[in-house]
């Protein structure tokens, strides 16, 4: 497959038509794409961080000084991802569409 199909899809996604469309609650359609991508990446980051932390604590052979640094990075990544997830959920549920009851947490 050549790259022309990919270029055509990208051009269609980022055309001014998509960027100028609005959903029922008055937000741009492209904003919902960002919300969904943020939720997906935050959830994957939380899952990966928890996996590293749990495995480090459960398997004694993994408990070295170098891996302890990785666990510290995983804890900080977990906090950042949780903050992003909470922020997106808060933003969506406090929007006009959220107050209308479409998103309830």
N, C-alpha and C positions, 0 to 999 in steps of 0.2 A: 504494500500500500504506500502510495506516495504521500507527501506532506500536504498536498493541496486540500485534501478532505479535512485535515485538522485545521488548516488555516481558515477554511470556509466556516467551520463550526465556531472557531474562536471569533472570527469576524462577526458572525451572527449573534453570538452571546454578548459581545461588547459593542454592538451597534447602538446608535443613539435611540433606536426604537425601544430596546429593552431598558436602557438607562432612563428613559422618560416615562415609562409606564408606572402607574401607581396601583396599589392594591385597594381593597375596600376601606381600609382604615386610614388611607391617606399616605402610607409609606411607599417609598419606591420599591419595586419588585426586587431589585438587586439587593436591597437591605436584607430581605428574607434569606437570600443565598448566603450572605455573611453570617447571619444568625445560626443557620443550620451548620455551616462549616465550623463555626466557633464551638458549637455544642459537640460536634463529632470529634474535633481535635482535642478538646478539653477532656472528653470522656476517655479517649484513647491514652492520653497522657496520664490521667489518673490511674487507669488500669496498669499501665507500664510501670509507673512509680510504685504502686502498691505491690506489684509482683517483685520488683527489685528489693524493696524493703522487707517483705515477708520471707523471700528466699534467703536473704542475708541473715535474718534472725533464726531461721529454722535449720540451716545447713552450716555446721561448724567449720567445715573446710573452706567456706567462702569468707570467713571473718578475718580478713587481712586489713592492714592499714590502707592500702590502695583502694580496696573495695569499700572501706568505711567512707572515703571521700566521695565515692559514687553514691552511697546511701545518703550522704548529706545533700548532694546535688538533687537526688530523687525527692527528698523531703521538700526542698525549695521548689522544685518543679510541681510537686503535688499541690503546694499552697497556691502557686500562680494559676495552675489549671483550675483549682477549685474556685478561686476568685473570679476567673473568666466565666466559668459555668454559672456561678451565682449571679454575676453581673448580667449576663444575657437573659437568664430566666427572670430576673427582677425587671429588666428593661422591657421584655416582651409582656410580662403579666401586668405591668403598670401602664401599658399603652392603651389607647381607646378600645382596641379590639380585645385586649386582655380584661379590661373592666366590664366588657359586654359579656364575659363568661366563656369565651372560646378557649382560653388557656387558664386552667385552674391548677394551682400547685398545692 
